[in-house]
Amino acid sequence: MKKKTKILLVAAVSIALVILFGNKGFMDAYRSYKEIGKKSEMIEHARYSLDSLQTEYIHLKQDTSYIEQIAREKLGMAGKNELIIKFVEEE
């Protein structure tokens, strides 16, 4: 090969490597794209959780029957003149 062709080939390969793997190159952009996708999923999950918590807050603030249900299920509380019976499995 001629000297000019070799120099041109080395220069082209060098430029391609810099474009692909260099600082702010294609691979860095691809990694950033993937990271944005992950962050977007996390944001969507956080929004879903926020919506659920806001709904729960509204129920707890306004719905006395919901508060009573939560007190019974999660806290094991009973109403007036009620008796709680717990069944325990024998070992």
C-alpha positions, 0 to 999 in steps of 0.5 A: 500500500502507498504511504498516503493510504496507510496514513489515511487508514490509520487516521480513519480508524483513529477517528472511528475509535474516538467517535465510538469510545472517546469522551462523549462518544457514541458508547457514552451516549448509549450508556446515558440513553440506557440510564435515562430509561432506568430513571424514567421507570423509577419515576413512573414507579414513584408516581404510581406510589405517590398516587396510591399514597394520596388515595390512601390519605384521602380515605384516611382523612374522610372515610370513617368506615375505611379507618375502622377497617384498617384498625380491625385488619392491621391493628387487631382492634375491635368495636364496642361490644365485640370480642376478638377470637384468634385461632392458633395452629397447634405445633 
